[in-house]
Structure formats: structure tokens, C-alpha cells
Amino acid sequence: MSVSTHDVRVEALRKSFAGHEVLKGIDLTVGKGEVVVVFGRSGSGKSTLLRCINFLEEPTAGMIEVAGIRVEGGGHRTRAQREKIRQLRIRTGMVFQDFNLFPHRTALENVIEGPVTVLGRPRKQAELAGLELLELVGLGERGEAYPIQLSGGQQQRVAIARALAMNPKVMLFDEPTSALDPELIGDVLAVMRRLATDLHMTMLVVSHEMGFAREVASRMVFMSDGEIIEEGPPSQVLTSPQRPETRRFLDAVL
């Protein structure tokens, strides 16, 4: 039996909202340990792609596979299919633009919520692992702090620790720095660099942080109007884009 070399595979993925097609037959693979940065104009379908991969949005059609869990999009869900989606989500950590932390719980309590309630881990074991993750994201001394006591960048790093606490095979980042003040962006990107370079985490990142993409990405994917129209290594996409749409976008953001 052959061993899969990818952690994410998307085939012919389509998503429509009220008759408007937002994703128009997306094909994409992300190899094990690969960092793929998806970029494009607002409304091009980037966030919808991520939300379909972990079934926060139900795909209209197509196939999604994450860490060996394969689910077809669309149609009525049987109990067995719903369980496959649950397993796929457990293998997929997601970090959003907004931090979505529980405001009445400390940083550590936010991090251990999933392992305790979803995975059924003993609280003490989850707390020890949670403290290690807070240390990993540079917040080892802030475990007892509530979200209101943390900066936006610190809250986002807690959100990353919370996603990592589920031991995902794949991390999805949906513009994780877009809600942050400029001086706070660097700390979050530093954590993401560490995940990529030290932990070799498979990552699919929607971002316009071109410096991060240049340094860390294995591949860049440009989306326009619900389609992938260009992809390649950062050295090629950023310096010699093949499509005029990509060139115009990069001229505007660089």
C-alpha cells in the first residue's frame, strides 16, 4: 500500500451561495510539511476555500481529503459521513482573523477547552500540555491572564496555541494578522515561522504578508474570481508572475 505524500487534497471543489458560485472547481494539494500561501483580492474565494476544507461551510460539490480522511461535498449527510467530518475537523486546526477566545476564561483555559471537552483528556494532563504550548507561542507567563488583559497579538498567539492543542495534522490560517496593529504582526508571524521551520507543520495560509511568504512558503497560490489562476514557488511568483492579474495585484501590495 502506497503512503500518501500529501496532507490536504481538494478536487473539483465548488461552493455557491444563493446561486452565486464563489468557488469554481478548485484543485489543490498540500504536501506533508508544506507551507502554501493563498493570496488574491477580497472576494476571490480564499476564506471560503479554507472554510470548506474543514467543513465550516458545506461544499456544493467536489472532494476534500485531510490526513487520509476523505469526504465528498454536497448532499444529505448520513451519520457515518458526519462522523468523518468530525474526524477531519479534529485533524485540522484553524486560526481566524478574529481571535474568538472565550472572554470569561483565562488563556490556559481557552487552550485546554478542546482537549478536555472534545478529546476527553484528563484536565491535569491538558494543563501541562497547554502550558507548553503557551511557552511555544511566547506566552508562558500569561496563562492566568484573561483575553481583555492581552493585546491583539497576544490573543492571536493564544488562538494558535488553542488550535495546536488538538494535535492537528494541518493548520489553516485565515488572514491571521489582518486585524492586528502593525507593531503586533511580527510576533504572530514569528510563531508561524517557528511552526513551519522547527515543527515542519503542514500549513495553508491565506495572507497578504508577502515577506512571510517569501521566507517561509513552499508554494504560493493566487486566486481570482473563485479560481486558482497561478501557483508556484515564491521566487517565481513574486518576481516573475505569469498572469497579468497576479502582476497587477503584486504591484499594488508590494
Secondary structure, DSSP 4 states (H G I P E B T S, - for coil): -PPP-EEEEEEEEEEEETTEEEEEEEEEEEETT-EEEEEESTTSSHHHHHHHHTTSS--SEEEEEETTEEEE-SSPPPHHHHHHHHHHHHTEEEE-SS----TTS-HHHHHHHHHHHTS---HHHHHHHHHHHHHHTT-TT-TT--GGGS-HHHHHHHHHHHHHTT--SEEEEESTTTTS-HHHHHHHHHHHHHHHHTS--EEEEE---HHHHHHH-SEEEEEETTEEEEEE-HHHHTTS-SSHHHHHHHHHH-
